[in-house]
Amino acid sequence: MRILTISAALAATLGLAACEGTDIERGVIGAGIGAAGAAATGGNVAAGAAVGGAAGVVCDDVTPEVCRNR
C-alpha cells in the first residue's frame, strides 16, 4: 500500500507541477500535493511531502516533452 501511495503522489506531482516556473516553485507544489495525498490515505505526511517535493523539483527534467517552451 505504501508503494501505491508514493506512486500516486509522484504521478500527481509530475502531472500537476510539471510546467510551473522554477525548481523551487515546483518543489513547493509537489510537497503540498505529496503531503495532502499522504494525509488523505493515512500515510506519513512528512514522507509524502519529501517525495512530492523531490518529484516536483525534477519533473521538468524527467518529462521535458510535457513542457514545451510556453
N, C-alpha and C positions, 0 to 999 in steps of 0.2 A: 504494500500500500504506500509506503514511503517513497519508493521509486516512482510510482504513478503520480503522486502529488508533486514531486520535484519535476518530473517530466511535464506535467500540465503547467506548472509555474513557468518553466523555461519556454514552453511553446507560447504561452500568453505574452511573456515578456518580449520574445522575438517579434511576435506579430504586432504588438501594440506600441513598442518603443523603438522599432527599427529605424524610423526616419526622423526622430526628434533631433534637435540641434547638436549639442556637444556630447562627449562621452559622459560628463558629469550629469547632464540632464537626463540622458537615457539611463544612467545608473540609478538615479533617484526614482525615476518612474518604475524601473524594474524592481527596485527594492520595495516600493509600495505595493506593486502587483504581487510580488512574492510573499510579502507579509500578509496581505489580505487573503491570498489563496491558502496559505498555511493556517491562518485563523479560521477560515471557513471550513476547512477539512479537519480541524482538530490537531494540526501539526505544530511543530516548533516554529513560532513566529520569527525568531532571530535567524534560524537557519533558512527559512523561506525568504527573508529579506536579503540575506547574504547571497543565496543562489540567484534570486531575481536581480539583484544589483549587479552581480558579475555578468549575468547574461545580458543585461541592458547595456553594459559598457562595451561588450564585444559583438553585439548583434549586427552592427553595420559592417563589421569586418567579416563576419561569417556569411551574411546574406547581402552582398553588395548589389545583386540584381534587383532586390526589393526597393532600394533607394537610389534610383537614378537621379542625376542632377535635377533638382527641382527648379 
